[in-house]
Amino acid sequence: MRIVVIEDDAVVAETLTLYLERAGFSVTAAADGPMVALTIEDDGAGVPDAALPRLFDKFYRVPGSRGGSRSGLGVGLAAVRGLLEATGG
């Protein structure tokens, strides 16, 4: 399955800029031949090196990250990975 979104570049850029300014992270894009390389950075504490190999595992949560109102189920990155793999990314 391939998903193609056609949109006005200026609208996409403005929407992303407004959203990202409020979200606390940034995204940069660079052409890489026919592909686009995205770099996503945030101002969070980061992920310990020991947790990196399991970061995309379903239901995995970094030890010590379970507190506060922003805790999740550990499925977000696994879902993103599945979507990217399914679309050839």
N, CA, C and O atoms as a Tinker XYZ file with bonds, in Angstrom:
   356  protein
     1  N      0.847000   -1.174000    0.000000    73     2
     2  CA     0.000000    0.000000    0.000000    64     1     3
     3  C      0.892000    1.237000    0.000000    63     2     4     5
     4  O      1.852000    1.308000    0.767000    81     3
     5  N      0.591000    2.179000   -0.827000    73     3     6
     6  CA     1.345000    3.433000   -0.881000    64     5     7
     7  C      0.369000    4.584000   -0.686000    63     6     8     9
     8  O     -0.678000    4.642000   -1.331000    81     7
     9  N      0.718000    5.486000    0.199000    73     7    10
    10  CA    -0.119000    6.650000    0.467000    64     9    11
    11  C      0.560000    7.867000   -0.127000    63    10    12    13
    12  O      1.726000    8.133000    0.166000    81    11
    13  N     -0.149000    8.601000   -0.949000    73    11    14
    14  CA     0.389000    9.808000   -1.556000    64    13    15
    15  C     -0.490000   10.977000   -1.136000    63    14    16    17
    16  O     -1.710000   10.943000   -1.297000    81    15
    17  N      0.139000   12.001000   -0.601000    73    15    18
    18  CA    -0.582000   13.198000   -0.193000    64    17    19
    19  C     -0.072000   14.352000   -1.035000    63    18    20    21
    20  O      1.126000   14.634000   -1.066000    81    19
    21  N     -0.985000   15.009000   -1.711000    73    19    22
    22  CA    -0.613000   16.162000   -2.527000    64    21    23
    23  C     -1.187000   17.395000   -1.843000    63    22    24    25
    24  O     -2.392000   17.483000   -1.610000    81    23
    25  N     -0.325000   18.332000   -1.530000    73    23    26
    26  CA    -0.749000   19.512000   -0.780000    64    25    27
    27  C      0.130000   20.682000   -1.181000    63    26    28    29
    28  O      1.249000   20.499000   -1.659000    81    27
    29  N     -0.377000   21.861000   -0.985000    73    27    30
    30  CA     0.382000   23.078000   -1.233000    64    29    31
    31  C      1.550000   23.155000   -0.250000    63    30    32    33
    32  O      1.345000   23.074000    0.961000    81    31
    33  N      2.774000   23.311000   -0.765000    73    31    34
    34  CA     3.965000   23.331000    0.088000    64    33    35
    35  C      3.883000   24.387000    1.185000    63    34    36    37
    36  O      4.277000   24.131000    2.323000    81    35
    37  N      3.378000   25.564000    0.854000    73    35    38
    38  CA     3.312000   26.645000    1.834000    64    37    39
    39  C      2.359000   26.302000    2.973000    63    38    40    41
    40  O      2.630000   26.630000    4.128000    81    39
    41  N      1.250000   25.646000    2.657000    73    39    42
    42  CA     0.280000   25.254000    3.684000    64    41    43
    43  C      0.876000   24.199000    4.597000    63    42    44    45
    44  O      0.721000   24.269000    5.816000    81    43
    45  N      1.559000   23.220000    4.012000    73    43    46
    46  CA     2.197000   22.172000    4.812000    64    45    47
    47  C      3.248000   22.791000    5.725000    63    46    48    49
    48  O      3.284000   22.478000    6.915000    81    47
    49  N      4.096000   23.655000    5.197000    73    47    50
    50  CA     5.156000   24.279000    5.989000    64    49    51
    51  C      4.578000   25.112000    7.129000    63    50    52    53
    52  O      5.072000   25.044000    8.255000    81    51
    53  N      3.550000   25.887000    6.855000    73    51    54
    54  CA     2.945000   26.723000    7.899000    64    53    55
    55  C      2.294000   25.871000    8.984000    63    54    56    57
    56  O      2.441000   26.155000   10.173000    81    55
    57  N      1.579000   24.833000    8.577000    73    55    58
    58  CA     0.923000   23.949000    9.537000    64    57    59
    59  C      1.943000   23.265000   10.433000    63    58    60    61
    60  O      1.786000   23.244000   11.654000    81    59
    61  N      2.983000   22.709000    9.834000    73    59    62
    62  CA     4.020000   22.044000   10.628000    64    61    63
    63  C      4.727000   23.016000   11.565000    63    62    64    65
    64  O      4.993000   22.690000   12.722000    81    63
    65  N      5.026000   24.195000   11.067000    73    63    66
    66  CA     5.710000   25.186000   11.900000    64    65    67
    67  C      4.874000   25.544000   13.118000    63    66    68    69
    68  O      5.391000   25.571000   14.235000    81    67
    69  N      3.594000   25.819000   12.920000    73    67    70
    70  CA     2.720000   26.167000   14.046000    64    69    71
    71  C      2.602000   25.020000   15.034000    63    70    72    73
    72  O      2.664000   25.232000   16.245000    81    71
    73  N      2.434000   23.821000   14.531000    73    71    74
    74  CA     2.302000   22.657000   15.411000    64    73    75
    75  C      3.590000   22.395000   16.180000    63    74    76    77
    76  O      3.560000   22.179000   17.391000    81    75
    77  N      4.708000   22.414000   15.488000    73    75    78
    78  CA     5.981000   22.078000   16.108000    64    77    79
    79  C      6.418000   23.112000   17.135000    63    78    80    81
    80  O      7.039000   22.759000   18.137000    81    79
    81  N      6.104000   24.378000   16.903000    73    79    82
    82  CA     6.466000   25.400000   17.878000    64    81    83
    83  C      5.783000   25.142000   19.215000    63    82    84    85
    84  O      6.348000   25.438000   20.268000    81    83
    85  N      4.591000   24.603000   19.181000    73    83    86
    86  CA     3.834000   24.324000   20.405000    64    85    87
    87  C      4.204000   22.980000   21.016000    63    86    88    89
    88  O      3.993000   22.776000   22.212000    81    87
    89  N      4.742000   22.075000   20.240000    73    87    90
    90  CA     4.959000   20.707000   20.693000    64    89    91
    91  C      6.310000   20.490000   21.369000    63    90    92    93
    92  O      6.485000   19.478000   22.048000    81    91
    93  N      7.251000   21.381000   21.212000    73    91    94
    94  CA     8.551000   21.232000   21.855000    64    93    95
    95  C      9.541000   20.376000   21.088000    63    94    96    97
    96  O     10.488000   19.853000   21.676000    81    95
    97  N      9.341000   20.225000   19.795000    73    95    98
    98  CA    10.337000   19.513000   18.993000    64    97    99
    99  C     10.407000   20.136000   17.612000    63    98   100   101
   100  O      9.534000   20.912000   17.224000    81    99
   101  N     11.456000   19.790000   16.867000    73    99   102
   102  CA    11.629000   20.355000   15.535000    64   101   103
   103  C     11.862000   19.244000   14.522000    63   102   104   105
   104  O     12.353000   18.164000   14.853000    81   103
   105  N     11.500000   19.537000   13.290000    73   103   106
   106  CA    11.695000   18.601000   12.188000    64   105   107
   107  C     12.383000   19.361000   11.063000    63   106   108   109
   108  O     11.948000   20.446000   10.677000    81   107
   109  N     13.460000   18.782000   10.541000    73   107   110
   110  CA    14.101000   19.350000    9.368000    64   109   111
   111  C     14.081000   18.307000    8.259000    63   110   112   113
   112  O     14.117000   17.104000    8.518000    81   111
   113  N     14.022000   18.777000    7.041000    73   111   114
   114  CA    13.969000   17.880000    5.890000    64   113   115
   115  C     15.066000   18.266000    4.903000    63   114   116   117
   116  O     15.372000   19.443000    4.710000    81   115
   117  N     15.648000   17.240000    4.287000    73   115   118
   118  CA    16.687000   17.472000    3.282000    64   117   119
   119  C     16.492000   16.473000    2.148000    63   118   120   121
   120  O     16.223000   15.294000    2.383000    81   119
   121  N     16.630000   16.959000    0.918000    73   119   122
   122  CA    16.509000   16.085000   -0.245000    64   121   123
   123  C     17.661000   15.093000   -0.251000    63   122   124   125
   124  O     18.809000   15.446000    0.015000    81   123
   125  N     17.330000   13.842000   -0.560000    73   123   126
   126  CA    18.325000   12.768000   -0.653000    64   125   127
   127  C     17.977000   11.974000   -1.904000    63   126   128   129
   128  O     17.381000   10.899000   -1.826000    81   127
   129  N     18.353000   12.512000   -3.054000    73   127   130
   130  CA    17.945000   11.911000   -4.326000    64   129   131
   131  C     16.440000   12.053000   -4.469000    63   130   132   133
   132  O     15.905000   13.144000   -4.272000    81   131
   133  N     15.739000   10.965000   -4.810000    73   131   134
   134  CA    14.287000   11.044000   -4.950000    64   133   135
   135  C     13.557000   10.953000   -3.608000    63   134   136   137
   136  O     12.329000   11.018000   -3.559000    81   135
   137  N     14.313000   10.805000   -2.533000    73   135   138
   138  CA    13.726000   10.654000   -1.199000    64   137   139
   139  C     13.939000   11.930000   -0.384000    63   138   140   141
   140  O     14.690000   12.818000   -0.786000    81   139
   141  N     13.275000   12.006000    0.754000    73   139   142
   142  CA    13.460000   13.100000    1.695000    64   141   143
   143  C     13.894000   12.502000    3.021000    63   142   144   145
   144  O     13.255000   11.581000    3.532000    81   143
   145  N     14.972000   13.020000    3.577000    73   143   146
   146  CA    15.452000   12.576000    4.884000    64   145   147
   147  C     14.920000   13.532000    5.933000    63   146   148   149
   148  O     15.153000   14.737000    5.848000    81   147
   149  N     14.205000   13.009000    6.925000    73   147   150
   150  CA    13.666000   13.816000    8.006000    64   149   151
   151  C     14.509000   13.622000    9.260000    63   150   152   153
   152  O     14.891000   12.502000    9.598000    81   151
   153  N     14.793000   14.716000    9.940000    73   151   154
   154  CA    15.470000   14.671000   11.230000    64   153   155
   155  C     14.518000   15.276000   12.246000    63   154   156   157
   156  O     14.037000   16.396000   12.068000    81   155
   157  N     14.246000   14.535000   13.310000    73   155   158
   158  CA    13.314000   14.980000   14.341000    64   157   159
   159  C     14.092000   15.109000   15.644000    63   158   160   161
   160  O     14.747000   14.164000   16.082000    81   159
   161  N     14.015000   16.286000   16.259000    73   159   162
   162  CA    14.718000   16.540000   17.518000    64   161   163
   163  C     13.747000   17.132000   18.519000    63   162   164   165
   164  O     12.846000   17.887000   18.155000    81   163
   165  N     13.937000   16.782000   19.793000    73   163   166
   166  CA    13.111000   17.372000   20.833000    64   165   167
   167  C     13.994000   17.875000   21.964000    63   166   168   169
   168  O     15.212000   17.698000   21.949000    81   167
   169  N     13.361000   18.502000   22.937000    73   167   170
   170  CA    14.111000   19.046000   24.059000    64   169   171
   171  C     13.931000   18.192000   25.312000    63   170   172   173
   172  O     14.122000   18.669000   26.430000    81   171
   173  N     13.562000   16.926000   25.117000    73   171   174
   174  CA    13.356000   16.021000   26.243000    64   173   175
   175  C     14.659000   15.499000   26.818000    63   174   176   177
   176  O     15.745000   15.837000   26.348000    81   175
   177  N     14.529000   14.673000   27.839000    73   175   178
   178  CA    15.693000   14.138000   28.547000    64   177   179
   179  C     16.485000   13.142000   27.707000    63   178   180   181
   180  O     17.655000   12.891000   27.994000    81   179
   181  N     15.879000   12.584000   26.696000    73   179   182
   182  CA    16.572000   11.605000   25.867000    64   181   183
   183  C     16.308000   10.186000   26.323000    63   182   184   185
   184  O     15.623000    9.954000   27.319000    81   183
   185  N     16.853000    9.250000   25.589000    73   183   186
   186  CA    16.671000    7.825000   25.871000    64   185   187
   187  C     18.031000    7.254000   26.231000    63   186   188   189
   188  O     18.998000    7.462000   25.498000    81   187
   189  N     18.126000    6.539000   27.345000    73   187   190
   190  CA    19.410000    5.937000   27.711000    64   189   191
   191  C     19.880000    4.958000   26.636000    63   190   192   193
   192  O     19.062000    4.277000   26.018000    81   191
   193  N     21.181000    4.885000   26.413000    73   191   194
   194  CA    21.746000    3.995000   25.399000    64   193   195
   195  C     21.284000    2.554000   25.581000    63   194   196   197
   196  O     21.051000    1.853000   24.596000    81   195
   197  N     21.150000    2.108000   26.815000    73   195   198
   198  CA    20.742000    0.721000   27.085000    64   197   199
   199  C     19.333000    0.418000   26.586000    63   198   200   201
   200  O     19.006000   -0.740000   26.329000    81   199
   201  N     18.498000    1.442000   26.447000    73   199   202
   202  CA    17.108000    1.237000   26.017000    64   201   203
   203  C     16.949000    1.266000   24.493000    63   202   204   205
   204  O     15.926000    0.814000   23.978000    81   203
   205  N     17.934000    1.783000   23.770000    73   203   206
   206  CA    17.797000    1.960000   22.325000    64   205   207
   207  C     17.474000    0.679000   21.553000    63   206   208   209
   208  O     16.633000    0.736000   20.655000    81   207
   209  N     18.086000   -0.469000   21.844000    73   207   210
   210  CA    17.769000   -1.669000   21.067000    64   209   211
   211  C     16.302000   -2.102000   21.158000    63   210   212   213
   212  O     15.806000   -2.768000   20.249000    81   211
   213  N     15.606000   -1.741000   22.227000    73   211   214
   214  CA    14.222000   -2.173000   22.412000    64   213   215
   215  C     13.209000   -1.062000   22.150000    63   214   216   217
   216  O     12.009000   -1.283000   22.315000    81   215
   217  N     13.649000    0.101000   21.756000    73   215   218
   218  CA    12.803000    1.280000   21.663000    64   217   219
   219  C     11.593000    1.096000   20.755000    63   218   220   221
   220  O     10.544000    1.687000   21.012000    81   219
   221  N     11.711000    0.296000   19.705000    73   219   222
   222  CA    10.604000    0.099000   18.768000    64   221   223
   223  C      9.815000   -1.183000   19.044000    63   222   224   225
   224  O      8.924000   -1.531000   18.269000    81   223
   225  N     10.125000   -1.884000   20.123000    73   223   226
   226  CA     9.366000   -3.085000   20.506000    64   225   227
   227  C      7.987000   -2.689000   21.017000    63   226   228   229
   228  O      7.847000   -1.699000   21.735000    81   227
   229  N      6.966000   -3.466000   20.645000    73   227   230
   230  CA     5.613000   -3.198000   21.138000    64   229   231
   231  C      5.590000   -3.271000   22.656000    63   230   232   233
   232  O      6.169000   -4.178000   23.254000    81   231
   233  N      4.925000   -2.319000   23.266000    73   231   234
   234  CA     4.693000   -2.231000   24.702000    64   233   235
   235  C      5.952000   -1.964000   25.526000    63   234   236   237
   236  O      5.900000   -1.993000   26.755000    81   235
   237  N      7.076000   -1.707000   24.868000    73   235   238
   238  CA     8.286000   -1.390000   25.637000    64   237   239
   239  C      8.219000    0.056000   26.104000    63   238   240   241
   240  O      7.893000    0.960000   25.334000    81   239
   241  N      8.527000    0.254000   27.358000    73   239   242
   242  CA     8.624000    1.599000   27.919000    64   241   243
   243  C      9.957000    1.715000   28.635000    63   242   244   245
   244  O     10.366000    0.816000   29.369000    81   243
   245  N     10.617000    2.817000   28.414000    73   243   246
   246  CA    11.928000    3.035000   29.020000    64   245   247
   247  C     11.770000    3.024000   30.536000    63   246   248   249
   248  O     10.916000    3.731000   31.072000    81   247
   249  N     12.577000    2.236000   31.230000    73   247   250
   250  CA    12.496000    2.211000   32.698000    64   249   251
   251  C     12.639000    3.616000   33.290000    63   250   252   253
   252  O     13.511000    4.391000   32.896000    81   251
   253  N     11.766000    3.918000   34.237000    73   251   254
   254  CA    11.796000    5.226000   34.876000    64   253   255
   255  C     10.983000    6.283000   34.162000    63   254   256   257
   256  O     10.923000    7.421000   34.626000    81   255
   257  N     10.349000    5.943000   33.037000    73   255   258
   258  CA     9.575000    6.927000   32.268000    64   257   259
   259  C      8.080000    6.819000   32.529000    63   258   260   261
   260  O      7.296000    7.430000   31.802000    81   259
   261  N      7.660000    6.074000   33.527000    73   259   262
   262  CA     6.247000    5.795000   33.731000    64   261   263
   263  C      5.481000    6.859000   34.513000    63   262   264   265
   264  O      4.265000    6.739000   34.659000    81   263
   265  N      6.129000    7.860000   35.004000    73   263   266
   266  CA     5.448000    8.850000   35.824000    64   265   267
   267  C      4.832000    9.978000   35.018000    63   266   268   269
   268  O      5.102000   10.130000   33.826000    81   267
   269  N      4.015000   10.752000   35.675000    73   267   270
   270  CA     3.438000   11.944000   35.063000    64   269   271
   271  C      2.270000   11.664000   34.151000    63   270   272   273
   272  O      1.883000   10.516000   33.937000    81   271
   273  N      1.716000   12.735000   33.618000    73   271   274
   274  CA     0.532000   12.621000   32.766000    64   273   275
   275  C      0.877000   12.249000   31.335000    63   274   276   277
   276  O     -0.027000   12.003000   30.537000    81   275
   277  N      2.160000   12.200000   30.984000    73   275   278
   278  CA     2.556000   11.915000   29.611000    64   277   279
   279  C      2.974000   10.463000   29.409000    63   278   280   281
   280  O      3.556000   10.130000   28.376000    81   279
   281  N      2.692000    9.600000   30.368000    73   279   282
   282  CA     3.067000    8.200000   30.192000    64   281   283
   283  C      2.147000    7.559000   29.166000    63   282   284   285
   284  O      0.985000    7.945000   29.042000    81   283
   285  N      2.661000    6.586000   28.436000    73   283   286
   286  CA     1.875000    5.945000   27.394000    64   285   287
   287  C      1.907000    4.442000   27.530000    63   286   288   289
   288  O      2.355000    3.897000   28.539000    81   287
   289  N      1.425000    3.787000   26.501000    73   287   290
   290  CA     1.342000    2.332000   26.504000    64   289   291
   291  C      2.543000    1.662000   25.862000    63   290   292   293
   292  O      2.706000    0.448000   25.978000    81   291
   293  N      3.378000    2.424000   25.192000    73   291   294
   294  CA     4.546000    1.843000   24.539000    64   293   295
   295  C      4.235000    1.253000   23.178000    63   294   296   297
   296  O      4.908000    0.319000   22.740000    81   295
   297  N      3.226000    1.783000   22.504000    73   295   298
   298  CA     2.889000    1.259000   21.179000    64   297   299
   299  C      3.147000    2.259000   20.049000    63   298   300   301
   300  O      3.129000    1.877000   18.879000    81   299
   301  N      3.381000    3.504000   20.374000    73   299   302
   302  CA     3.523000    4.542000   19.348000    64   301   303
   303  C      4.652000    4.305000   18.375000    63   302   304   305
   304  O      4.430000    4.319000   17.164000    81   303
   305  N      5.868000    4.085000   18.872000    73   303   306
   306  CA     7.002000    3.887000   17.980000    64   305   307
   307  C      6.901000    2.570000   17.225000    63   306   308   309
   308  O      7.333000    2.482000   16.076000    81   307
   309  N      6.335000    1.542000   17.857000    73   307   310
   310  CA     6.135000    0.267000   17.164000    64   309   311
   311  C      5.149000    0.447000   16.009000    63   310   312   313
   312  O      5.328000   -0.140000   14.941000    81   311
   313  N      4.118000    1.249000   16.219000    73   311   314
   314  CA     3.129000    1.507000   15.161000    64   313   315
   315  C      3.756000    2.282000   14.006000    63   314   316   317
   316  O      3.506000    1.981000   12.839000    81   315
   317  N      4.563000    3.274000   14.335000    73   315   318
   318  CA     5.235000    4.062000   13.296000    64   317   319
   319  C      6.167000    3.179000   12.483000    63   318   320   321
   320  O      6.214000    3.273000   11.257000    81   319
   321  N      6.910000    2.319000   13.178000    73   319   322
   322  CA     7.825000    1.422000   12.469000    64   321   323
   323  C      7.046000    0.500000   11.524000    63   322   324   325
   324  O      7.449000    0.300000   10.378000    81   323
   325  N      5.951000   -0.050000   11.997000    73   323   326
   326  CA     5.132000   -0.919000   11.152000    64   325   327
   327  C      4.590000   -0.199000    9.936000    63   326   328   329
   328  O      4.580000   -0.752000    8.836000    81   327
   329  N      4.137000    1.037000   10.127000    73   327   330
   330  CA     3.611000    1.825000    9.023000    64   329   331
   331  C      4.703000    2.108000    7.987000    63   330   332   333
   332  O      4.478000    1.975000    6.784000    81   331
   333  N      5.877000    2.495000    8.463000    73   331   334
   334  CA     6.974000    2.766000    7.536000    64   333   335
   335  C      7.406000    1.528000    6.782000    63   334   336   337
   336  O      7.668000    1.594000    5.581000    81   335
   337  N      7.486000    0.402000    7.466000    73   335   338
   338  CA     7.872000   -0.835000    6.792000    64   337   339
   339  C      6.812000   -1.269000    5.777000    63   338   340   341
   340  O      7.147000   -1.764000    4.701000    81   339
   341  N      5.550000   -1.085000    6.113000    73   339   342
   342  CA     4.466000   -1.480000    5.219000    64   341   343
   343  C      4.405000   -0.640000    3.957000    63   342   344   345
   344  O      3.906000   -1.093000    2.927000    81   343
   345  N      4.916000    0.594000    4.036000    73   343   346
   346  CA     4.878000    1.477000    2.877000    64   345   347
   347  C      6.232000    1.598000    2.188000    63   346   348   349
   348  O      6.439000    2.468000    1.343000    81   347
   349  N      7.157000    0.700000    2.569000    73   347   350
   350  CA     8.458000    0.677000    1.899000    64   349   351
   351  C      9.427000    1.717000    2.384000    63   350   352   353
   352  O     10.443000    1.968000    1.735000    81   351
   353  N      9.135000    2.335000    3.525000    73   351   354
   354  CA    10.023000    3.367000    4.060000    64   353   355
   355  C     11.070000    2.817000    4.965000    63   354   356
   356  O     11.890000    3.570000    5.490000    81   355
